[in-house]
Amino acid sequence: MSTLFFVATIFAVIIAGLYLIELFVLQPKRLKEAEAAPRITLTEVQSFWDNIEQSSLPIAKATVQKRPPNSPQESRIGGSPLAIGDDTSWPKRLDDGFPLAFVAQINFADLPPLEGFPSKGILQIFSSFEWIDDVKGCDRIIRWDPDPVSDQLMTIPDEIQQTTPRVSEFSEKARRVGLPLAFELGVVPGNPDNWPFEAKNPWMENRLPENDDAAAILDDWGDRTDRILAGYGNHWVGGHPTFIQADPRIDNPECRHLDRVVFHLGYDDDIKLGDSGVLNVMISRDALAKRDFQSAYLTWDCS
């Protein structure tokens, strides 16, 4: 018997054993527990979705344009940022001096009116996509100019232009050329997978519905969640965040004041952030009102 055949046989036996344990031990145990638990009521599931709708927020959905940027001030992902502020040098990592990636430039004059957000001014986000704490916070440099007048673009460092393992987390086209953004206004419900809703999600509990009406809502639960999240788009300002792993606010109360999304970077045909990764720059509503963007928090996670 070859070694490969022996390993495959052992693997098949393990899989079969796990299946039998699931079928004859775990499933009956879960069913027994579900039958003994309180039923999921129709009022409970209706209340959950009512709260989701009541948490709706305005959103500016961003669509990547298949052309180079038209002007230095135009909103973009990657490329060359506008030189704004007193320090127009390219930000670098403190430990080794390697240039940070230029994530995005948001010119709020490009956006439709978005409640709570500026109507003009340019925000820029730089990061190396490296975690700096245990709640998925990443290093970031944020620059904000409420009334930009410059037309001067910064020069992309050679280290960023080159394709190396050091820059592999960010899409080459975005990094080297820049992808302009067009925005469309919308309103989106809350994210059922996010804090604080996930803790009150009856669909995740091992309980049975009280009647057919409650069962019908539970049967559509996953699809309804998917429809909400699909409505967010790939990239946006405002709205609610999404995460690949889990909302860091669930286990970290110190992050729960972050209730507004300054920018969400997802993935599509042109944008690659690690392995299907997403980036969120979040801020509190109070800090946003004060235009205190330095208190914003950047998270990045991937599959």
N, C-alpha and C positions, 0 to 999 in steps of 0.2 A: 504493500500500500504506500503510495507516494505521500510525502509530507504535505503537499498541497491538498490532496484528497482527505487526509486525516484532519487537517485544520478545518476544511469545509464541512466535514461531518460533525465535528465538535461544535462548530458554529451553528449548524442546522439543529442539532440537539438542544442547544441553549435557547435558540429562538422558539422551538417547539415547546420547551419547558415553560418559558415565559408566557407564551400564549395560553397554555393550559392553566397556569396560575391565574392569569387574568380572567379566563372564562369561568373557572370553577371555584375560585376563591375570592378574588377582588370584586368582580361584578356582583355576585350575590351579597357580599358584605356591604357594598355601596347601596344596593337596592334596599336592603334591610334598614340601613341607616336613614335613607331617604323616606321610607314609609313611616318611620318613627318620628321624623322631624316635622315641624309645623309646615303647613302647606303655603305655597307662594300664592298670595291673594291677587285678584284682579286690581284692587286698589293699589297694591304695592307696585305692580309693574307699570300701571298707568302713571302713578306719581313719579316714578323714576324718569320716564320719558318726558313728562311735563317739565321736570327740573332741567333736563337736557335742553329743551326748547327755550326755556326761560333764561338760560345762560348764553343765548346767541350773542355773537359779537360781529361787528363789521370787519370785513377783510378786503385787502387789496391783493387779488391773485396775480402773480407774476408769471408771464410767459416769456421764455427765451426766444429772442429774435435771431433769425438765420442771416445775420449780417454783422459787419463791424460796427462799433459805436459811432453815432453820427456827430457827437460833440463831446468835449472833455467833461462836461457836467452830467451827461446822461447816466441814468442808473444802469448798473452792470454787475455781472458776476465775474470776478477776476479781471485780468488785463492790467491796464495802467490806471491808477487812481489820480484824481485831480489833486494838485498840491494845495492843501488847505491848512490853516492854522499857523502857529508860530514855528512849529517843527515840521519841515517838509522832507525830512530824511526818511528813508524806508525803514520801518521798525525791524529790529533784530532780536533774536533770543538773547537773554542775558547770560546764559551759561556758555555759549560757544559762538555767539555773533552771527549765526546763520539767519538769513532773512525770513521773516514770517510770511506766510501765504496771504495774499490779498484776497479776502473772501468776497466782499461785495461793496458796492457804492450805491447808496439809496439817496436819490434826489427827490425829496418829498414834493417838489413842484411837478414831478412826473406822475404822481399818484392822484387818483380821484380823492375828493374830500373824505377824510377818514377820522371819525370822531375820536378826540383825545390826542391825535398825532399832529405834528407840525404841518403847515400848508406849504412851507418852503424850507430850504436848508439842506445840507448834504451830510449824511452819516456814512462813515467808512469803518469797515470791520477787517481786522487782521488777526490771524491766529496761526499757530503751528500744529493745531489739532492734538495737543498733548494735555492729558489730564493733570491738574495741579492739586486736586483734593479728592476725597473719597466719596463725593456726591456728584461725580461726573462733570465738575467744573473744569473748563479749559482755560489756558492762558489766552489772553486777547488784548489787543490794542484797539480802542474805539476813538475815532476822531469825529468831531462835530463842529460844523460851521453853519450858524443860522442864516448867514447872508453872504454866500461865496461870490467873489468877483473875479477870481483867477481863472485863466484859461490854460494854465501850465500843467501838463501831465508829468507825473513822476516817471523816472526811467526804471523799467523792470530789471532787477539785479540779474547778473549772469547766472547765479546759482538757481534762480527761479526759472529762467529760460531753459536751462538744461533739463533733460529728462533723466533723473537719477532716483535711487530709492528714497532720498531725503524729501522728494516732492511727490512721491507716488500716491499720496492720499488724495490729491486734488486733480481734477480733469486737466489734461494737457491743453486742450483748446481754450478752456476758460482761463487757465493759468497764463498762457503765452499771448493770447489775443484779446480775450474779454468778450463776454456775451451780453449784449444789451437786453433790457427788460421792458416789457410793456405791461401795464396794470389794468385790471378790471375790478370794479367794485362789486362786492357781494355781502351777504350776511350768512354766517354759518352757525349751526348749533354747537353746543359743547361736545367735547370728546368723551364718549362713554368709558374709554380705557384710562382716562386721566384722573388724577386727584381733583376734586374729592369724590367723584362719582364711582370710581372702582370699588371703594369700600362698601357702597350701598347697592352693588350690582347683584340682584338675586339670581341672574342667569349663571353666575359663577358658583352658586351654592348647590350642594347636593340635597335638593328639596324637590318635591313634586308640586305641580300646579293644582289649585283648588277646583278648577272647572275648565271646560273646553275653551272659553274665551281667554283665560289666562294662558292656557297651553298654546293657543294660536299666536299670541304675542311672543311667547318664549321661543316658539319654532322659528319666528322671523327675526329673532334677536341679532344673530350674527350678521345676516344680510343687511339689516337696518343699520348696524354699526358701520359696516363696510360702505354703505351708500353715503353716510355722513362723512366719513374720512375721504372718500373719493371726491366729494364736493369741495374739499379744501384745495385741491390741485397739487402741484409739486413744490412750488416756492410761493411765499407770501409775506406780507406785512399785516399785522393785526391778527384777528381770529384767535385760534387756539393752537398750542403746539401738538406735535405728534412725536413719538419716539420709537426707535426700533426695539430697544430692550424694555424699559419701564420708565414711567414718569419719576424723575428723582425727587419730586415733592412728596411722593407717597411715603417714603421712609425717612425723609429729612424735613422736619418742621421748619428749619431755618430757611428753607427755600420757598415756603408756601405764600410769601408775599409777592412772588413773581407771577403776576396774573395777566400780563400783556406781552405780546410777541412783537419785538422790534423787527426781527427778520427770521424766517424759516427757510433754510436751504435743504431741499430734498434731492432727489436723483431722477434723471430722465435720460434721453438718448445723448445729451450733450454734457451732463453733469454727473461726475462720479466722485463721491466722497467716501473713500475707503470701500468696504464691501457693502454696497447698498446703504450707506450711512446717511444720517440726517443731522443737521446742525440747527440749534435754536439759540437765538439771542433773546432773552426774556428780561422783563423789567417790571417793577410794580407800577400800578396806575398812578400813585402819587408821584413817584420819581419821573414818570413820563410827563406828567403835567408840568413838572418843574424843568423839564428837558435835561434832567440829570442822567445823561446816558453813561456816565462813568460808573454808575451803580448797576448797570446791566450785567447779566450773567450769561455766559456762553457755555452751552453743553453740546457734546457731540457723541453719538453712539452709532454702532453699526452691527450687522449680523455676524 
